[in-house]
Amino acid sequence: MYFKASAGLKLNNPVLQAALKKAQPLFTAKRRKGMASLAADGLDFETTRAAAAAIRQRVLDDLEHWLKTFEQKALATGAEVLWARDGAEVSRLVVELAQRHGVRTVTKSKSMLSEEAGLNAALSAAGIRPVETDLGEYIVQLAKEPPSHIIAPAVHKTIGEVDSLFAEAHGRPPQSRTSADIPLLAKEARQVLRAQFLAADMGISGANFLIAETGSAALMTNEGNGRMVTTLPRIHVVVTGIEKIVPTLADFATLMRLLPRSATGQDISNYVSLLTGVRREGDDEGPEKTVFILVDNGRANLLGGPFEAMLRCIRCGACMNHCPVYFALGGHAYGWVYPGPMGSVLTPLFSGIEQALDLPHASTGCNQCGSVCPVGIPLPDLMHGLREVQNARGLLAPGERRALALWGWIAARPRWYRWMTRLAARYLSWLAGDAQRIEVFGLLPEWTAGRDLPMRSRKTFQEQYAARKRD
């Protein structure tokens, strides 16, 4: 119930609301521009999306084969491949590896899987210092907060808040800042982090994709930190989910047409790295040891089931960038690693539906998320499916279960349905009065707690449609 409890607080936080109001139009406009640029390559979104969805589904249909193929290829390059059942095992494997090699400082590129695993807390508890190097992740680490967006972790922060965090952490007085000062703040972070890059014994990254035919990790970033984390330390650890496999480099190229455009509106991200194996004789850079930790954490349970399509997700963030609920509340309202529509599905599936009863309902049903998903995940349908699971397990409140049962009985009987909807339309029209809007609806007060309910007609949709046909 965390979501419902926190929603009011987020709506009444003026600083958060100002940050969100400024961010959403930037995300949506950039994506529109990025998708329009597909035409320059003689492509269109729907055709490319269908191809991308087919690639992701091909992997899920035979995941064990592709995981074995990746493991064989990665081992042939000198890398080590480990497997983790859950977040606790991820943390144990990483901590043991760091202790075995005398690691004291770890630099990290952005990894949502490490957030799933609570890896930073485990490293700190073992006396190993984790340093986030993505600018957004660095900001939220200083704030002692989780990320609120999967590609823009600090989207909820204003410039003034960032300056205050930097002032405290970097030992300087706070300053008044405007958007023109963003490059200065980024430069300040680079100067502080440079020493960490050079001192770290281990770098930890995620992977946007794992390429089966080469045993490589594909990493896309817009900051140079990703390459510093993966090439400077003597040990590189890739922590990622088992579903991130892509069969071939050609398949990777297809997905790359959509991932950056969906995430940031770019034709291609500033840095695209294909990380393969360990440093070889004659190489100028690269780790002495590369370790892949492939994580289940509930993913395998989704294979072959009604929610398998969620494993196609490529973590672009487009669903939340277009979600009116997300941009009304921000990511922290969702209570775990993944916010927005993707989180409304993933969190109940990975953490247990009993722990996230509100999230499948955190949707307007507008399908903006599904319409922009680059791999065709039917997010509203999956949320509806989770609601059905809640109802089947008796997890809904008794009153809600009775109301749904009554509605189901009426909806299955057309004559009763028409009579009841006509009665409801007349009653609501009377309640709205001359103003044609209901300010307080006593039967369902939450519907009108933050808005008025407009009522433009006394007639039902069926009555209006029949009248138009007669005319």
N, C-alpha and C positions, 0 to 999 in steps of 0.2 A: 504493500500500500504506500510505498515511499513516493511514488509519482504523484498521486492525488494529494498527499500531504504537503508536498513541496511546491505544487503548481501555484498556489496562491502567493507564496513568498516570492517566487520568481516573477510573477506578473506585477508585483508591487515593488520590485527593485528597479528604481529609475536608472541607475548606472548600467545594469545589465540590459534593460530595455533599449537604452540609447545605443549600446554596442551592437545589439542584434539588429536593430532597425537600420543601422548603417551598413551592416555586412551582407544582408540577404540580396539586395539588388546587385551587388558586385558579383556574387556567385552566379546568379541566374543569367545576368547579361553576358558574362564571360562564357558560360556554357553555350548559350545561343550562338555567339560568334564562333566558338570553336566547332560546333556541329555544322554551321554553315560552310566552314572551310573544307569540310569533307568533299564538297562538290568540286573543288579544285583538283582533287585526285580522281574525279569521275565516279564518286561513291555517294551513297545516301545513307542516312542513319538507320532506317529500318532494315535494309539489306545487310549492312555491316553488323548490326546488332544480332540479326538472326545467325550470321556466321560465328560471331563471338559466343553466343549462347550454345551453339552446337559444339564448339570446341570444349567449352567448360563441361557440357553434359557428357561428351565422349569420355572425358576423364572419369567422371563420377560413375559411369556405366561399367568401368573396369578399373577402379581405383587401385586395387591391389597390384595389378599388372604394372601400372604406371609408377607406383611407388617403388616396386622392385627394380624397374628399369632405371629410375633415378638413382637409387642406392648403388646399383652396380656401376653406373657411369661416374658417380661422385667418388666412390672408392678408388676407381681407376685413375682419378686425378690426384690422389693423395689425401683427399679429405676423409674425415671420419663422420659416420652417420649414427645418431642415437635416436631413440624413440621414447616419447613421454606420454603416459596415459592422461595426465592432468597437470594443472598448474603447479601443484606441490612437487611433482616429479621433475618438472622443468627447473624449478628453483634449486632442488637438490642436485641435479646434474651440473648446473652452471656453477653453483657454489663449490662443489667438489672439484670441478675442473680448475676453478680459480685458485683454490687452496693448494692443489697439487702442483701448480706452476708458480706459486708465490706471487699471485696477482694482488695488488693493493688498490689500484684505481682502474675502473672500467669506464670507457666512453661508450655512449649508446646513441645509435641512430634511431629514429622513430620506429617503434614496434608495438602494435596493438596487442600482439600475442604476449609480449612481456608484461603488458598491463593486465591482461587476463590472469597471468601467473602470479602477479604480485611480486615480480622479480626484484624490483628496487628495494623493497622492504627486506627481502631475504638476504640480499647482498649486504645491506647496511647492518643487519643483525649479525652477520658473520664478520664484521669489521672491514668490509670491502666497500670502497666508495664508488657509487654509480653516478655518473655525470651525464645528464641529457644534453645533447649537442644540437638537435633541431631547435631553432629559435623559439618556436611556440612551446615545445616541450621543456626547454630551459626555463621559460617564463613560468609555466605552471609548476615546475619543480621548485623554483624559488618561492612560489606562493603556497607550496605544500598542498596543491590541489591536483585532482586527476584532470586529464584533458577533457574538453567539452565538445570536441569535434575531431573526427579521425584524420582530417588533412589540415585543419587549422586549429590546433589544440588550445590556443589562447584567444579564440575569436570573441570570447565573452569579456575580454579585458579591454579597458580604454587605454589610451596613450598615457594618461596621467597615472593610472595604476601601474603600468609597466615601468614608468620612470621611478615611482616610489619603490618598487621591488629592486630595481637596479641600484638605486641610491643606497638602500640598506645593505644589499649583498656586496656591493663594490666599494663601500666606504667613502661615499661622496655625498654632498648635500643634494636634496631633491631640487628639481628645476621645473619651471613651467614649460610644457611641451605642446606642439601642434603636430599635425600630420607631416609637415615639412621636416620634422626632426626624426622621422622613422629611420632614415639611413644612418643618422648619428647613433641611435640606440642599437641598431644592428652592428655597427662598427665597434661599439663598446663591448657588445657580447662576443664578437670575434676575438677581440684582444684578450679578453678574460679566458676564453675557451682554448686559445692557441696553446697555452702552456699545458692544458689538460690533454690535448691531442698528442703532444710530444712525450708526455709522462706516462700515458696509459700503457699497461701491459696486455690488456684485453679489450677488444672492441666487440660490441653486440649489436646486431642489426636484425631487422625482419627481412622479408623478401616479398616483393609484389607477386613474383611467380618463381617457380622452380622448373627449369627446363629439363625434361627427362632425357632427351637425346644427347645432351652434353654434360649433365650433372652440374649445371650452373644455377646460381641464384641471380635473378634479375631484380635490380633495385633502381627505382626512379625517385629522384629528389630534385628540388629546386635550390638546394643549398649544397655547398661543397662539403658539408660535414659528413655526408654519407660516405664519400670516398676516403676522407681522413680516418673515419672509424674503421673502415674495412681494409685499409692498406697499411696504415702506420703501425698499429700494435702487432706484437709477434703472434697473438692468437686472435682469430676471428671466429665468433660464434653466431650462427644464423638460427634464429628461433622463429619458427613459422608453422602454420597449420598444415595438416596432411592434404587438405583440399587444394592447395596452391599449385599443384602440378599442372604444367602445360606440356603437351607431347613434344612439339618441335619448335625450332626457332621461327619457322614460317607461321605457326600458330601464334607465337608470341608477337610477331609483327602485326597480325590482325588485331589482337587485343590492344596493342599499343596505339592503334588508330582511335580507340575509344576511351581508354583509361585517362590520359591527360586531358583530353577534351571534356570529359565528364567531370573531372575533379576541379580543374582550374581554368578550363577554356583554352589551354595551349595545344598547338599541334603536336608538340613533343616537350617533355620536361627538360629543364636545363641540364640535368645529368642523367644519363641512362648507363648503368653499369651492369655488365655480365661478369659475375665473379665465379671463377672456376679454379678449384683446387688450391694448391699452396704455391709459395714462391719457388720458382725453379732456378737452376743455375743460369746466371746471366740476366735474371730479372732485376729491375731497379727497385721494385716495390712489391708489396704483398706479404701476407702473413706466413709465418713458419708453420703454423698449424691452423687448419680450418675444420670446424665442427658444425655439422647440421644437426639441429634438434627438431625433429618432426613431431608435432603435438596433435593428439586426438582431442581431449577435453570435451567430449560429447559429440564430436563431428561424425564418427563412424555410426553412431546410433541413428543418424538422419538418413543414411543411405537406404534407398529402396522404399522410403516412407513418404507420407504426404507432404513433408517439409523439406525434402531433398533439394528442391530448387534453390533454397537459401545458400547451399554450399557453392553455388555458381558465383556468389558475390565476389567482386574484385576490389572492394573497399575503396571506391572512388568518392563516396560521400554525396553523390548527386541526389539521392533520395532525401537526405536531410536538408540539403540546400534548397529544395523546392517544397518542403513540408511546412504548412502554416502552423502546425502544433510545435515543431521544433523551434521555429523562429519566434514563437510567442513565449517560450520557456527557457530555451538554451539546453545544452547537453547534460548538465549536472542533474536536471530534474529526473532523468531516466535511471539514475541510481547505480549504473555500472559502466563498463568500458564503452559499450556501443550505444550511442544515442539515436534519436530519430526513428524513422520507420524500420531500418535494419535492426536497430536495438530492440524495437518492440517485438520483433520475431526472435532474434538471436538470444537475448537475455533469458526469456522464459525457456527456450530450448536448451541452453547451456547451463543455466543456474537452477532450473526447476520451475515449472509453471506456478507452483505454490508460492514461490518467492517473488513473483512479478505479476500479480493478478491484474494490476491496472494497465500494464503496457499493451496488451492486445487491443485495448479500448482507446489507446492514445492516438486516435486517428479521426479525421473528418470523413474518411471514405472517398476523398476527392480523386484518388488515384494519380495525383501528380507524381508521386514516388515511382509507381509502376510505369508510368509513361516515359520517364527519363532514364530508367535503369538500363545501362548499356548491355546487360546480359539477360534482359527479359524476365526478371524475377517478378512474379505476380504478388507483390507485397501485400496489397489489401486482402487478397484471397487467403494468404497465409495467416494474416491476423484474424480473419474470420474463422479459419480452421482452428486456431488456438482458442477462440471463444467457444467453439463447439466442444473442444476438449474440456474446457473449464466447466461447461454445462453438464457434460456427460459424467464428469468426476464429482459433481455436486459441490463445486468450489464457489459457485455464485451465491450471493445472499438469497435466503429463502424467498423473500418478496420478489426478487428479480427472476428467480426460477419460475415462480407462479405466473408472473406477468408474461414471460416468454411462452410458457405452456398455453396460456389463454390466447395469446396472439397466434400461435401456431394452429390452434383449434379453429379460430375465426378465419385465418388466411386460407385454410384448406376447404372452406365452405363459402363459395362466391356470393351467394345470396346474403348470408350473414355479413360477409365482408362489406358488400356494397351498402347494406343498411347501417352498419356501425360507422363506416367512414362518412356517410351523409350526416348522421347524427353528430359525429365529432366536428365536422366542418361547420355545421350550424352553431354548435355550442361555442367553438373558438371564435367564430365571427362575432357572435353576441358579446363574448368576453372582451374582444378587441375594441368594440364600439366604433365611434366615428373616427377615432385616431388610427384605426386599422393596424394596431399593434398591441401586443400584450406585454405590459411592463413587468407584472409579477404573475406567474402561473403557479397557483398553489399546489396543484396535483404533482407537478414536477418542478420544484423551485430552482433546481440547479440549471435548468434550461434557460432561465431568465435572470440568473444571479449576476451575470456580467454583460447582458445584452437584452434587447427587446426582441420579441418574436413577432414578425410581421404577418398579418392575415389580410390578403388582398381580395379574397372571394369567399362567398358562402358556399360555393359549389366545389365538389370534389374534382380531381383531375379527370376521372371517367365522365362526369357530367359535362365538364367543359369541352372535352374531346368530342363527345357525341353531339353537342350543340354546334361545334365547328363543322362537323361532317354534314349536318342538316343544312347549314348555311352555304 
